[in-house]
Amino acid sequence: MSRTFTLDDLKRILLEGSGAPEGTGLEGDIIDTDFADIGYDSLALLETASRVEREYGIELDETVVGEASTPRALLDAVSAHLLDQAA
Amino acid sequence: MTASVVVTGLGVAAPNGLGEQDFWNATLAGKSGIGPLTHFDASGYPARLAGEISDFTAEGQLPSRLMPQTDRVTRLSLVVADWALADAGVRPAELPEFSMGVSTASSAGGFAFSQQELKNLWSKGSQYVSAYQSFAWFYAVNTGQISIRNGMKGPSGVVVTDQAGGLDAVAQARRQIRKGTSLVVAGAVDALLCSWGWVGLHTSGRLSTAEEPTRAYLPFDDRAVGHVAGEGGALLIMESGDSARARGAEVYGEIAGYAATFDGREPGLRKAVELALADAGVTAADVDVVFADAAAEPELDRVEAEAIVEVFGPHGVPVTAPKTMTGRLYAGGAALDLATAFLALREDTIPPTVHTEPAERYGLDLVVSQPRAARLRTALVLARGHGGFNSAMVVRS
């Protein structure tokens, strides 16, 4: 059975692991907004990746955190792993 | 003639008062913050009393993003820094970022945070350790977070010399200001009242295991049996006298003199006092009050009393230890004593040493029970750190 990783899952994990950013935060259309502009730095993404790995039982490449600069990119990277896992 | 370095703002968090005014009122009233430990179950430990800050909540005072990445000590530090800046009437966002620095001392870093993450490591595995553990535990974390929150990119650092650190960090800030930095947030807050920190504190052999809060921490008393540990401290806004005058800031007073020594064959405290007085350009007769380190361990009390008597003569100067109301706050304690000294100078009032009945053999004029009104212009603050650190600082209104 394959699981999905949605924007809502990502928002929940960001909030749990790194708190809510100032300003408009996670409201609005953020799927293509840079994490830095949303208010999350590289350490927040490291923490997020670690929580995703734990929750979904996957191991992300070390490059994912560095290269996935938007929610969409991270969702795609995680989804690809989940597909691999299901295959 | 070196330029004067002055204090224009104070932020205080103590077991007997949150905020400068609460703390000062409590201190004059002789209100003690020492009681049974509640942060964790301490029933199985030899020492079970502490000076806890019971009414502090960071939520609402700090952004959500900071909560998962900060230990209690850092949250306290950030809020106390905010209070100090507000007290000084400084808005960091309006000042050049490289003109401001942060100089704190720390005795333990973020202990409760680390305890939780080590527990995760051992019980669940490395993938359960927070990425924020990478810095949340670290001695320099309070300096770093204050620097980031307030956009202060000038010279910054941390000093780790136990209780003496509270003075050493302020001395370091004075050096940076003399070298050209306009403003430094300086001092210390310590908070390590978790079970891991508690085990560590016991290794000093200096924790009081007395059960009664009024009999647990009695410096210079024949009944002295060690100290009670507490949490909290103070941060000071330090500026050059010229820049404080230029912006019309209210000034608490000046960091007039400082010296640090290390114990060798002989204890180094007296030498630290003499060097600090010389650095301030004052003599013993100019000092109106001494804030004692007050270890409450018979040998250490003797050494401190001898140093004071040798420099000032028997009963030669009023001595006080308001930390009997808070417990020893380690680096935070010396910074709090410094803040208390400035408040005492402003109010011409020496706060009391509570609970203690001083032994006559020490030859000290200890201000006990009640505050004492006195014309105060110059105060001396003493602090010793475990392992042989001695620091002395002279402040002047």
Chai-1 contact restraints between the chains, C-beta under 6 A:
chainA,res_idxA,chainB,res_idxB,connection_type,confidence,min_distance_angstrom,max_distance_angstrom,comment,restraint_id
A,S18,B,P68,contact,1.0,0.0,6.0,A-B,restraint_1
A,G19,B,S64,contact,1.0,0.0,6.0,A-B,restraint_2
A,G19,B,R65,contact,1.0,0.0,6.0,A-B,restraint_3
A,G19,B,M67,contact,1.0,0.0,6.0,A-B,restraint_4
A,G19,B,P68,contact,1.0,0.0,6.0,A-B,restraint_5
A,A20,B,S64,contact,1.0,0.0,6.0,A-B,restraint_6
A,P21,B,R65,contact,1.0,0.0,6.0,A-B,restraint_7
A,E22,B,P63,contact,1.0,0.0,6.0,A-B,restraint_8
A,L43,B,A131,contact,1.0,0.0,6.0,A-B,restraint_9
A,L46,B,A131,contact,1.0,0.0,6.0,A-B,restraint_10
A,E47,B,A131,contact,1.0,0.0,6.0,A-B,restraint_11
A,R54,B,Q127,contact,1.0,0.0,6.0,A-B,restraint_12
